[in-house]
Amino acid sequence: MAAGRGGRRALEGLRYDGKVFFHPASGRLHADHAVAALQQRAAALGTDVRHRTPVLSITVRGDDAVDVVTEDDVYRAKRVVVAAGAWTEKLLGGLVPLPPLRVTQEQPAHFAPLRDTDEWPSFVHHFDERTLAATGFLSGVYGLATPGEGVKVGFHGTGPAVDPDDRDFTAEPRQLRILRDYARRWLPGVDPGAVTPISCTYTTTPTSDFVLDRVGPVVVAAGFSGHGFKFVPAVGRVLADLALTGERPDARFASAR
Ligand SMILES: Cc1cc2nc3c(=O)[nH]c(=O)nc-3n(C[C@H](O)[C@H](O)[C@H](O)COP(=O)(O)OP(=O)(O)OC[C@H]3O[C@@H](n4cnc5c(N)ncnc54)[C@H](O)[C@@H]3O)c2cc1C
């Protein structure tokens, strides 16, 4: 990593030895707060938000008719928008042709910062692919501060493939050791021994491009490949267009590839 002159003060928790692109106006989004705010806004606009209501099946009845079955109800709709993350293939079961969606269990971790005074930008550390193996690291690294929890640091899409309904949520010791090695070498602002692993899933397409498409009355948003959250406003716009007008985004987001 490296920092331009403007970034030096802000990047004291990071070590850097090459060129850095630093954006002083960059920011972070608290994912849980953002989702809660979006749901509140949707509810205020008349959306009926239902938690803990798994969809059991989706059946296409015609170009403008689709049945969505939950434990308590059957909904007949003109369109359904499916954004089911790691469960997309299970839920759609062949209704929409999808590229291979590889679900992996990822294990970033929160490291305790050593100083209260450090400011932590969101950072991405790219390694030269030709020399990555020699570093011993598994991929490039991303990180950001999570208030109250520490500095989150993780490799990108390096976990084992899993069934989202049958995974152990347990950090694999070798990966954790390598992540701690990374922190020891590159993050002077954290305690590499004070680490709390997190478990989550990536759903990754072969190209890492998202699937944003519509087949008949079914709109699908999937395969966000570990980098989907920041695009939510744009993705929402695309999905609304697909549902309401059928207007498609660029072909790279097509479901059948
Ligand atoms: C460790 C980690 C770090 C990340 N960091 C970033 C980042 O820095 N920036 C970024 O932009 N993105 C990041 N991402 C990626 C981002 O979180 C995902 O791209 C995004 O959450 C994908 O949204 P989604 O709606 O496809 O899936 P999800 O967020 O997984 O949502 C799918 C939802 O569908 C629900 N569901 C599943 N099956 C059913 C069913 N049958 N009925 C009803 N509901 C169902 C699930 O319960 C879940 O709530 C990160 C992901 C991980 C794991």
The ligand as an SDF file (V2000), in Angstrom:
LIG
                    3D

 53 58  0  0  0  0  0  0  0  0999 V2000
  -17.6220  -10.3470    4.5280 C   0  0  0  0  0  0  0  0  0  0  0  0
  -18.3230   -9.6030    3.4530 C   0  0  0  0  0  0  0  0  0  0  0  0
  -17.8960   -8.3250    3.1470 C   0  0  0  0  0  0  0  0  0  0  0  0
  -18.5140   -7.5960    2.1580 C   0  0  0  0  0  0  0  0  0  0  0  0
  -18.0700   -6.3330    1.9150 N   0  0  0  0  0  0  0  0  0  0  0  0
  -18.6600   -5.6130    0.9930 C   0  0  0  0  0  0  0  0  0  0  0  0
  -18.2220   -4.2840    0.7340 C   0  0  0  0  0  0  0  0  0  0  0  0
  -17.2980   -3.7900    1.3670 O   0  0  0  0  0  0  0  0  0  0  0  0
  -18.8400   -3.5850   -0.2160 N   0  0  0  0  0  0  0  0  0  0  0  0
  -19.8550   -4.0990   -0.9440 C   0  0  0  0  0  0  0  0  0  0  0  0
  -20.3790   -3.3980   -1.8120 O   0  0  0  0  0  0  0  0  0  0  0  0
  -20.3140   -5.3520   -0.7270 N   0  0  0  0  0  0  0  0  0  0  0  0
  -19.7280   -6.1190    0.2130 C   0  0  0  0  0  0  0  0  0  0  0  0
  -20.1470   -7.3850    0.4340 N   0  0  0  0  0  0  0  0  0  0  0  0
  -21.1480   -7.9800   -0.4520 C   0  0  0  0  0  0  0  0  0  0  0  0
  -22.5790   -7.6500   -0.0960 C   0  0  0  0  0  0  0  0  0  0  0  0
  -22.8100   -7.8980    1.2530 O   0  0  0  0  0  0  0  0  0  0  0  0
  -23.4470   -8.5190   -0.9810 C   0  0  0  0  0  0  0  0  0  0  0  0
  -23.0930   -8.2600   -2.3390 O   0  0  0  0  0  0  0  0  0  0  0  0
  -24.9100   -8.2260   -0.8210 C   0  0  0  0  0  0  0  0  0  0  0  0
  -25.3040   -8.4030    0.5130 O   0  0  0  0  0  0  0  0  0  0  0  0
  -25.6840   -9.1920   -1.6970 C   0  0  0  0  0  0  0  0  0  0  0  0
  -27.0520   -8.8960   -1.5780 O   0  0  0  0  0  0  0  0  0  0  0  0
  -28.1300   -9.9750   -1.8890 P   0  0  0  0  0  0  0  0  0  0  0  0
  -29.4280   -9.2920   -1.6990 O   0  0  0  0  0  0  0  0  0  0  0  0
  -27.8440  -10.6340   -3.1900 O   0  0  0  0  0  0  0  0  0  0  0  0
  -27.9400  -11.1420   -0.8180 O   0  0  0  0  0  0  0  0  0  0  0  0
  -28.1020  -11.1100    0.7670 P   0  0  0  0  0  0  0  0  0  0  0  0
  -27.6330   -9.8270    1.3400 O   0  0  0  0  0  0  0  0  0  0  0  0
  -27.4710  -12.3820    1.2340 O   0  0  0  0  0  0  0  0  0  0  0  0
  -29.6620  -11.1740    0.9850 O   0  0  0  0  0  0  0  0  0  0  0  0
  -30.4130  -12.3080    0.6040 C   0  0  0  0  0  0  0  0  0  0  0  0
  -31.6270  -12.3750    1.5100 C   0  0  0  0  0  0  0  0  0  0  0  0
  -32.5460  -13.3090    0.9790 O   0  0  0  0  0  0  0  0  0  0  0  0
  -33.1160  -14.0040    2.0560 C   0  0  0  0  0  0  0  0  0  0  0  0
  -33.6760  -15.2800    1.5840 N   0  0  0  0  0  0  0  0  0  0  0  0
  -33.0040  -16.3570    1.1170 C   0  0  0  0  0  0  0  0  0  0  0  0
  -33.8730  -17.3280    0.7540 N   0  0  0  0  0  0  0  0  0  0  0  0
  -35.1110  -16.8410    0.9920 C   0  0  0  0  0  0  0  0  0  0  0  0
  -36.4240  -17.3630    0.8390 C   0  0  0  0  0  0  0  0  0  0  0  0
  -36.6530  -18.6000    0.3750 N   0  0  0  0  0  0  0  0  0  0  0  0
  -37.4860  -16.5850    1.1920 N   0  0  0  0  0  0  0  0  0  0  0  0
  -37.2940  -15.3360    1.6760 C   0  0  0  0  0  0  0  0  0  0  0  0
  -36.0550  -14.7730    1.8500 N   0  0  0  0  0  0  0  0  0  0  0  0
  -34.9940  -15.5270    1.5030 C   0  0  0  0  0  0  0  0  0  0  0  0
  -31.9580  -14.1980    3.0280 C   0  0  0  0  0  0  0  0  0  0  0  0
  -32.4300  -14.4770    4.3170 O   0  0  0  0  0  0  0  0  0  0  0  0
  -31.2770  -12.8370    2.9220 C   0  0  0  0  0  0  0  0  0  0  0  0
  -31.8430  -11.9270    3.8490 O   0  0  0  0  0  0  0  0  0  0  0  0
  -19.5660   -8.1480    1.4260 C   0  0  0  0  0  0  0  0  0  0  0  0
  -20.0150   -9.4460    1.7280 C   0  0  0  0  0  0  0  0  0  0  0  0
  -19.3940  -10.1600    2.7170 C   0  0  0  0  0  0  0  0  0  0  0  0
  -19.9050  -11.5450    3.0410 C   0  0  0  0  0  0  0  0  0  0  0  0
  1  2  1  0
  2  3  1  0
  2 52  2  0
  3  4  2  0
  4  5  1  0
  4 50  1  0
  5  6  2  0
  6  7  1  0
  6 13  1  0
  7  8  2  0
  7  9  1  0
  9 10  1  0
 10 11  2  0
 10 12  1  0
 12 13  2  0
 13 14  1  0
 14 15  1  0
 14 50  1  0
 15 16  1  0
 16 17  1  0
 16 18  1  0
 18 19  1  0
 18 20  1  0
 20 21  1  0
 20 22  1  0
 22 23  1  0
 23 24  1  0
 24 25  2  0
 24 26  1  0
 24 27  1  0
 27 28  1  0
 28 29  2  0
 28 30  1  0
 28 31  1  0
 31 32  1  0
 32 33  1  0
 33 34  1  0
 33 48  1  0
 34 35  1  0
 35 36  1  0
 35 46  1  0
 36 37  1  0
 36 45  1  0
 37 38  2  0
 38 39  1  0
 39 40  1  0
 39 45  2  0
 40 41  1  0
 40 42  2  0
 42 43  1  0
 43 44  2  0
 44 45  1  0
 46 47  1  0
 46 48  1  0
 48 49  1  0
 50 51  2  0
 51 52  1  0
 52 53  1  0
M  END
$$$$
